[in-house]
Amino acid sequence: MKKFFLFLFLIIANRNVSAQNFYLKIIGQNEFEDKSVDSIDYIKKHQNLKSIIDENNSFYEKLNKKGFLNAQFIENYKLNDSVFCYKYSLGKKINYARIYIGIKNHENIPETYRLKNDTLQLNYEEIDAFLNSTLMKLENNGFSMAKVKLSNIHYKDNNIIADLEATTGNRRQVNSIVINGYDKFPESHKRNITRLYRKKVFNQKNLNKLYDDFEKFRFVKQTKYPEILFTKDSTQVYVYLEKSKPNSFDGYLGFTNDEESKLILSGYLDLTLNNVLNSGERFSLYWKSDGQDQKTFNLGLELPYIFKSPIGLKIELNIFKQDSTFQNTRNNIELGYFFNYNTRLYLGYQSTESSDIQNTNTNTLSDFDNSFLTTAMEFIDLKNDDFLFPEKTNLNLKIGTGKRDSKLLNDHQFFGSLYLKHNFYLNSKNIITIKSQNFYLQSKNYIVNELSRFGGINSIRGFNENSLQANTFSSLLTEYRYVLTTNLYIHSILDYGFLKDYTTNSRAELLGFGFGFGLLSKNGLFNLIYANGSTNNQAVKLSNSIVHISFKANF
């Protein structure tokens, strides 16, 4: 009844005041109680009288949590037109709690709490935190239906004495994963992700990991967070998926005439197909011809989880032709173990057959065959909520040991290659991207057609595609990216590289700098880059600048 009159009083008062700020003042019955009241935070300034009522109710709950269980509201009155005063009698404060745990509940208590004679003593204000952390530990251990409370509560000498009562229910494990929305999700992928989580303790941590693992599949996207179905003796996780647009295409075709008026095909094609056959496969095709000096053809196929196991297969074919000088054909086959979808370890065999087209067969250019046993590690970390830069980290390390046989020189060889990329997010609009490409070939003797080739938009920028060669190459490629809108960004370019070429006894430092922008549309990502490349042996000239253009369409 008292609350009703209080509410009626405030409503009437509210009709008689104009729009203004109101102030809440809470006091106790004496100076000692005033100090206790002032130690509790509450909002003093309000825009309307209903807000004052709500804050007073909230303050009463805070009093109880502080241990003033016998606190009573005495009265309220207006100090003036804008200040409303509420008076409380706090009563005696409960200072401590002694909670009897019992032997059966020992393992349910977080390690941070120390027991004495199966009893825990806490400040009264710590009770809620203790109950919440105990419940959290039970849930982390698989007791998703657990309930925790205090029972047999009584008071003694301003202390509370109680027993801990924990009802755990059955320990929950993940029994099955049900996929909804994408009926043709690859069975091998489902089997392996089920293998990782089946019989695992069900808790929020493992559920988050499961969600993250499905996020690693680029050919699907999750439409909502997984849901759980608890039955009496099983726990089912429902995952909601739909097929995404993981395929990409970039390219153009052109026709030119050579000196003999013959038609020459030139152009560029970069095609990637993911999960077209609903088996999780990845097919890649790269072709480039400038119509004159260079022709490149790369073909790749990845088959994850073959035979419904954590084993994957990778096959690659690379053909490179340098005008009428030489042609290299490289084959690569690797078997990989998938720690998870984006972390893989490969063992493989790589071989190259090279033809000296003009049969010069000199010490620096000749036919050769090589073969290597290889080991490789791949790691990718995605940021799927970033549509402009979905790939946060990419690490690819490969080493190989083998031999090279040529008409003039036979050598044992070792090679290593490292590609590293990472985005540093200063904030949502400012991003620093750092890449590093490195290659090393160890041999007693070197020939031109076995050297690594680089340069271009996917390497050190400001140089023509594959215009540089070396047996040792290291680079640091940087961009500062500024996001103008959700689909448009601009960026700077600063690239540095170092190379050694023992076939010409030369070494050089490379510098590429410039700027560019990227525009994301519903069809794909358009990139335009203006870069200038120079070496330590030459001055920077604007005439050496190159414009790199690419448009990668997604479908």
C-alpha positions in Angstrom: 0.0 0.0 0.0 2.9 2.3 0.8 4.4 1.8 -2.6 1.0 2.6 -4.2 0.8 6.0 -2.4 4.4 6.6 -3.3 3.8 6.0 -7.0 0.6 8.1 -6.9 2.5 10.9 -5.2 5.1 10.9 -7.9 2.5 10.8 -10.8 0.7 13.8 -9.3 4.0 15.7 -8.8 5.0 14.9 -12.3 2.0 16.7 -13.7 2.9 19.9 -11.9 6.5 20.2 -13.1 7.8 21.3 -16.5 10.4 19.4 -18.5 13.5 19.5 -16.4 16.1 17.3 -14.7 15.3 15.6 -11.5 17.7 14.5 -8.8 17.7 11.5 -6.4 19.2 11.7 -2.9 19.3 8.7 -0.7 20.1 8.9 3.1 20.1 6.7 6.1 18.8 7.3 9.6 22.0 8.7 11.0 25.5 9.8 10.0 26.9 6.3 10.2 24.3 4.9 7.8 24.8 7.9 5.5 28.4 6.8 5.0 27.3 3.3 4.1 24.7 4.7 1.6 27.3 7.0 0.0 29.7 4.0 -0.5 27.1 2.5 -2.9 27.0 3.9 -6.4 23.6 5.1 -7.8 22.5 7.4 -10.5 21.6 10.8 -9.1 20.5 12.8 -12.2 17.3 11.7 -14.0 15.1 13.0 -16.9 11.8 11.8 -15.4 10.2 10.6 -12.2 9.8 7.0 -13.4 13.6 6.8 -13.7 13.9 7.8 -10.1 11.5 5.0 -9.0 13.5 2.5 -11.0 16.8 3.6 -9.6 15.4 3.5 -6.0 14.3 -0.1 -6.6 17.8 -0.9 -8.0 19.4 0.7 -5.0 17.4 -1.5 -2.7 18.7 -4.6 -4.5 22.3 -3.3 -4.1 21.7 -2.9 -0.4 20.8 -6.6 -0.1 23.9 -7.7 -2.1 26.1 -5.6 0.2 24.7 -7.5 3.2 22.0 -5.2 4.4 19.3 -7.9 4.4 17.1 -6.1 7.0 17.2 -2.7 5.2 13.8 -1.0 5.1 12.4 1.9 3.2 11.2 4.6 5.6 9.9 7.5 3.6 10.4 9.8 0.7 9.9 13.6 0.4 10.8 16.5 -1.8 13.6 18.8 -0.8 12.6 21.2 -3.5 11.0 21.1 -7.0 13.7 18.9 -8.5 15.3 16.9 -5.6 13.6 13.8 -4.2 14.9 12.3 -1.0 14.6 8.6 0.0 15.3 7.5 3.5 16.3 4.0 4.6 16.9 2.1 7.8 19.8 -0.2 7.0 19.8 -2.4 10.0 22.7 -4.7 10.9 25.0 -5.7 8.0 25.9 -9.3 7.3 29.7 -9.4 7.0 30.7 -12.9 6.3 29.3 -16.2 5.0 30.3 -19.6 6.1 29.3 -22.2 3.5 29.5 -25.9 4.2 30.7 -27.6 1.0 30.8 -31.3 1.9 33.1 -33.9 0.5 31.0 -34.7 -2.6 31.1 -31.1 -3.8 34.9 -30.7 -3.4 35.6 -31.3 -7.1 32.9 -28.8 -8.1 34.6 -25.8 -6.4 37.0 -23.6 -8.4 40.6 -24.0 -7.4 40.8 -20.4 -6.4 38.8 -21.0 -3.3 40.4 -22.6 -0.2 38.4 -24.8 2.2 38.9 -25.4 5.9 37.2 -28.5 7.4 35.0 -28.7 4.3 33.8 -25.1 4.9 34.4 -22.0 2.9 34.4 -18.5 4.5 33.7 -15.5 2.3 32.8 -11.9 2.5 29.0 -11.7 2.0 29.4 -9.7 -1.2 31.4 -12.5 -2.7 28.6 -15.1 -2.5 27.2 -14.4 -6.0 30.6 -14.6 -7.6 31.3 -17.9 -5.9 28.0 -19.4 -7.0 28.5 -18.2 -10.6 32.1 -19.5 -10.8 31.0 -22.8 -9.3 28.2 -23.1 -11.9 30.6 -22.1 -14.7 33.0 -24.9 -13.7 30.2 -27.5 -13.7 29.2 -26.3 -17.1 32.7 -26.5 -18.4 32.9 -30.1 -17.2 29.9 -31.0 -19.2 27.1 -30.6 -16.6 25.0 -28.2 -18.7 21.9 -28.7 -16.6 23.6 -28.0 -13.3 22.0 -25.9 -10.6 23.7 -24.3 -7.6 22.2 -22.7 -4.6 22.5 -22.2 -0.8 20.3 -24.2 1.5 19.7 -24.5 5.3 20.4 -20.7 5.6 20.5 -19.3 9.1 22.2 -16.3 10.8 24.6 -16.1 13.7 26.5 -13.0 15.0 25.9 -11.0 11.9 27.1 -13.9 9.7 25.3 -16.2 7.4 25.7 -20.0 7.7 24.5 -22.2 4.8 25.1 -25.4 2.9 26.1 -25.6 -0.8 23.6 -27.6 -2.8 24.7 -28.6 -6.3 22.4 -30.6 -8.6 24.6 -31.7 -11.6 22.4 -33.9 -13.7 24.0 -36.1 -16.4 27.4 -35.2 -17.8 26.9 -34.2 -21.4 29.0 -35.1 -24.4 28.6 -34.3 -28.0 26.9 -37.4 -29.5 26.2 -36.2 -33.0 26.3 -33.2 -35.4 23.3 -32.5 -37.6 23.7 -30.3 -40.6 20.7 -28.3 -41.8 20.3 -26.2 -44.9 23.0 -27.8 -47.1 22.1 -31.4 -47.8 25.1 -32.0 -50.1 27.7 -31.0 -47.6 30.7 -33.2 -48.2 30.3 -36.4 -46.2 34.1 -36.7 -45.7 34.3 -33.3 -44.1 31.3 -34.0 -41.9 32.8 -37.4 -40.8 36.1 -35.8 -39.8 34.6 -32.9 -37.9 32.4 -35.4 -36.1 35.5 -37.4 -35.3 37.1 -34.4 -33.7 34.1 -33.6 -31.5 32.2 -36.8 -30.9 32.5 -37.9 -27.2 34.0 -34.5 -26.3 32.7 -32.8 -23.2 29.9 -30.5 -24.2 30.5 -26.9 -23.0 30.4 -23.4 -24.4 34.2 -23.5 -25.2 33.9 -26.6 -27.4 30.7 -25.3 -29.0 32.6 -22.1 -30.0 35.5 -24.2 -31.4 33.0 -26.2 -33.5 31.5 -23.0 -34.8 35.0 -21.7 -35.7 35.9 -25.0 -37.5 32.9 -24.7 -39.7 33.8 -21.1 -40.4 37.1 -22.4 -41.9 35.2 -24.0 -44.8 35.2 -21.3 -47.5 32.6 -23.1 -49.6 29.9 -22.7 -46.9 28.7 -20.0 -44.5 26.7 -20.4 -41.3 23.4 -18.7 -41.2 23.1 -18.7 -37.5 24.9 -20.0 -34.4 24.6 -23.8 -33.7 21.7 -24.9 -31.6 21.6 -27.8 -29.1 19.0 -30.5 -28.6 19.2 -32.2 -25.2 17.4 -35.5 -24.8 17.5 -37.8 -21.8 20.6 -39.7 -23.0 22.1 -37.7 -25.9 23.3 -34.3 -27.0 22.9 -33.2 -30.6 24.5 -30.1 -32.2 22.5 -28.6 -35.1 24.6 -26.6 -37.5 22.9 -24.3 -40.1 24.8 -23.9 -43.4 24.3 -22.6 -46.9 26.5 -22.8 -49.9 28.7 -19.7 -50.4 30.4 -18.2 -53.4 34.0 -19.6 -53.0 34.9 -19.7 -56.7 37.0 -16.9 -58.3 37.9 -15.9 -61.9 40.2 -13.3 -63.2 41.4 -12.9 -66.8 41.4 -11.5 -70.2 42.3 -12.6 -73.8 44.1 -10.8 -76.5 45.4 -11.4 -80.1 48.5 -9.9 -81.7 50.6 -10.5 -84.8 54.2 -11.4 -84.8 56.9 -10.3 -87.2 55.7 -12.9 -89.7 52.1 -11.8 -89.4 51.1 -14.9 -87.5 48.3 -14.6 -85.0 49.5 -14.9 -81.4 47.3 -15.5 -78.5 48.1 -13.5 -75.4 46.2 -13.1 -72.1 45.8 -14.1 -68.6 43.5 -16.5 -66.7 43.3 -17.3 -63.0 40.5 -19.7 -62.1 39.8 -21.3 -58.7 36.9 -23.7 -58.2 35.9 -24.9 -54.7 33.5 -27.8 -53.9 31.9 -27.9 -57.4 31.5 -31.7 -57.0 30.3 -31.3 -53.4 33.3 -33.3 -52.2 35.3 -30.3 -50.8 37.8 -30.4 -53.6 39.8 -27.4 -54.8 40.7 -27.0 -58.5 43.0 -24.1 -59.7 44.1 -23.1 -63.2 46.5 -20.3 -64.0 47.6 -19.4 -67.5 49.5 -16.3 -68.7 51.1 -15.4 -72.0 52.5 -12.1 -73.0 52.5 -13.3 -76.7 56.3 -12.9 -76.9 58.7 -13.9 -74.2 56.9 -15.9 -71.5 54.2 -18.5 -71.1 53.1 -19.9 -67.8 50.6 -22.7 -67.1 49.8 -24.0 -63.6 47.2 -26.7 -62.8 46.4 -27.8 -59.2 44.0 -30.1 -57.5 43.4 -30.6 -53.7 41.4 -33.4 -52.3 40.9 -33.0 -48.5 39.8 -35.9 -46.3 40.3 -38.7 -48.8 38.8 -42.1 -47.8 37.0 -40.2 -45.1 40.2 -39.8 -43.1 42.3 -36.7 -42.0 44.5 -37.3 -45.0 44.5 -35.0 -48.0 46.0 -35.2 -51.5 47.6 -32.3 -53.5 48.6 -32.6 -57.1 50.3 -29.8 -59.1 51.6 -29.3 -62.7 53.6 -26.2 -63.6 54.9 -25.4 -67.0 57.0 -22.3 -67.7 58.5 -21.3 -71.1 61.0 -18.5 -71.6 60.8 -17.4 -75.2 63.0 -19.8 -77.3 65.5 -20.4 -74.5 64.0 -23.1 -72.2 60.9 -24.8 -71.0 60.4 -26.2 -67.5 57.8 -28.8 -66.5 57.4 -29.5 -62.8 55.2 -32.2 -61.2 54.4 -32.2 -57.5 52.4 -34.7 -55.5 51.9 -34.4 -51.7 50.0 -36.3 -49.0 49.0 -34.2 -46.1 47.7 -34.7 -42.5 45.0 -32.3 -41.5 45.3 -31.2 -37.9 42.3 -29.1 -38.7 41.0 -27.8 -42.1 43.4 -24.8 -42.1 46.5 -26.4 -40.5 48.2 -29.1 -42.6 51.5 -31.0 -42.8 52.5 -32.5 -46.2 55.1 -35.0 -47.3 55.6 -35.1 -51.1 57.7 -35.8 -54.2 58.6 -33.0 -56.7 60.3 -33.4 -60.0 61.2 -31.0 -62.8 62.2 -31.7 -66.4 63.8 -28.8 -68.2 64.6 -28.5 -72.0 67.2 -26.3 -73.4 65.3 -25.5 -76.6 68.3 -24.4 -78.6 70.5 -27.2 -77.3 73.3 -24.8 -76.2 74.2 -27.1 -73.3 76.5 -24.7 -71.6 77.6 -24.5 -67.9 74.8 -22.0 -67.3 72.0 -23.4 -69.5 71.3 -27.0 -70.3 68.7 -29.8 -70.2 68.2 -31.1 -66.7 66.1 -33.4 -64.5 65.7 -33.0 -60.8 63.7 -34.7 -58.0 63.1 -33.8 -54.4 61.5 -35.3 -51.3 59.6 -32.5 -49.7 58.0 -31.5 -46.4 55.5 -28.6 -46.3 53.4 -26.9 -43.7 50.4 -24.7 -44.4 48.4 -22.5 -42.0 45.6 -20.1 -42.8 43.6 -17.9 -40.3 40.5 -16.3 -41.7 38.5 -13.3 -40.6 35.2 -14.0 -42.3 33.5 -10.9 -41.1 36.0 -8.8 -43.1 34.7 -8.9 -46.7 37.6 -6.8 -48.0 40.4 -8.8 -46.3 39.0 -12.2 -45.3 42.5 -13.8 -45.0 44.1 -12.6 -41.8 47.2 -14.9 -41.7 48.8 -17.2 -44.3 51.9 -19.3 -43.7 53.4 -21.7 -46.3 56.7 -23.3 -45.5 58.3 -25.9 -47.8 61.7 -27.6 -47.8 63.1 -30.3 -50.1 66.2 -32.4 -50.6 67.2 -34.2 -53.7 69.4 -34.1 -56.8 69.7 -32.6 -60.2 71.1 -34.4 -63.3 72.1 -32.5 -66.3 74.3 -33.2 -69.4 77.2 -31.4 -67.8 76.7 -31.2 -64.1 75.1 -33.5 -61.4 74.6 -32.1 -57.9 72.9 -32.9 -54.7 70.6 -30.0 -53.8 68.4 -28.5 -51.1 65.7 -25.9 -51.4 63.5 -24.0 -49.0 60.6 -21.6 -49.6 58.6 -19.5 -47.2 55.6 -17.3 -47.8 54.2 -15.4 -44.8 51.3 -12.9 -44.7 49.6 -11.2 -41.8 47.1 -8.3 -41.3 47.7 -6.1 -38.3 44.4 -4.4 -37.4 45.1 -1.0 -35.8 41.4 -0.4 -35.8 38.4 -1.1 -38.1 39.7 1.4 -40.7 43.5 1.3 -40.5 45.3 -2.0 -41.4 48.9 -2.8 -42.0 49.6 -5.8 -44.2 53.0 -7.4 -44.2 54.0 -10.2 -46.6 57.3 -12.0 -47.0 58.4 -14.2 -49.9 61.6 -16.1 -49.6 63.4 -18.8 -51.7 66.7 -20.5 -51.3 68.4 -23.1 -53.5 71.7 -24.8 -52.3 73.8 -26.4 -54.9 77.5 -26.6 -55.9 76.7 -25.3 -59.3 73.7 -23.4 -60.8 72.1 -23.2 -64.2 69.7 -20.4 -65.3 66.7 -22.5 -66.0 66.5 -23.9 -62.5 66.4 -20.5 -60.7 63.3 -19.1 -59.0 61.5 -16.4 -60.9 59.5 -13.6 -59.4 58.2 -10.0 -59.8 54.8 -8.7 -60.5 51.5 -8.0 -58.7 51.7 -11.1 -56.5 55.4 -10.6 -55.7 57.6 -7.5 -55.5 55.6 -4.8 -57.3 57.0 -2.3 -59.8 58.6 -5.1 -61.8 57.3 -7.1 -64.8 55.9 -10.6 -64.1 58.7 -13.2 -63.6 61.3 -10.7 -64.9 63.7 -11.4 -62.0 65.6 -14.6 -61.3 67.8 -15.8 -58.4 68.9 -18.8 -56.4 68.4 -16.8 -53.2 65.6 -14.3 -52.8 64.1 -12.6 -49.7 61.5 -9.9 -49.6 59.4 -7.8 -47.3 56.2 -6.4 -48.9 54.1 -3.9 -47.0 50.9 -2.0 -47.4 49.1 0.5 -45.3 45.4 0.2 -46.0 42.8 2.8 -45.2 39.2 1.7 -45.4 37.0 4.5 -46.8 33.8 2.5 -46.9 32.8 -1.1 -46.4 33.6 -1.8 -50.0 36.4 0.6 -50.9 40.0 1.1 -49.6 43.2 2.8 -50.6 46.7 1.7 -49.8 50.3 2.5 -50.0 53.0 0.2 -51.3 56.5 -0.2 -50.0 58.4 -3.4 -51.0 61.9 -4.4 -50.4 63.8 -7.4 -51.8 67.3 -8.9 -51.9 68.5 -11.4 -54.4 71.6 -13.4 -55.4 72.1 -15.0 -58.8 75.3 -17.1 -58.9 74.9 -17.8 -62.6 75.8 -14.2 -63.3 77.7 -13.6 -60.0 75.3 -10.8 -59.2 73.4 -9.5 -56.2 70.9 -6.7 -56.0 68.6 -4.9 -53.6 65.1 -4.2 -55.0 62.7 -1.4 -54.1 59.1 -1.0 -55.1 56.8 1.8 -54.0 53.5 3.2 -55.1 49.9 3.3 -54.2 46.6 1.6 -55.2 43.0 1.0 -54.3 40.5 -1.8 -54.1 36.8 -1.8 -54.9 34.5 -4.6 -53.8 31.3 -5.2 -55.7 28.8 -7.9 -55.6 30.7 -9.5 -58.5 34.2 -9.4 -57.1 37.2 -7.3 -56.1 38.8 -4.8 -58.5 42.4 -3.8 -57.7 44.5 -1.1 -59.4 48.1 -0.6 -58.4 50.6 2.0 -59.6 54.2 1.0 -58.6 57.7 2.0 -59.4 60.5 -0.5 -59.2 64.2 0.1 -59.0 67.5 -1.6 -58.0 70.4 -0.3 -56.1 72.3 -0.1 -59.4 69.9 2.4 -60.9 68.2 5.6 -60.0 64.4 5.8 -59.6 62.8 6.8 -62.9 59.1 7.4 -63.4 59.4 5.8 -66.8 59.9 2.5 -64.9 56.5 2.7 -63.3 54.0 -0.1 -64.0 50.3 -0.3 -63.6 49.0 -3.6 -62.2 45.3 -4.3 -62.7 43.2 -7.2 -61.6 39.6 -8.1 -61.1 38.8 -11.2 -59.3 35.1 -12.2 -59.8 33.5 -14.5 -57.2 30.8 -16.9 -58.2 
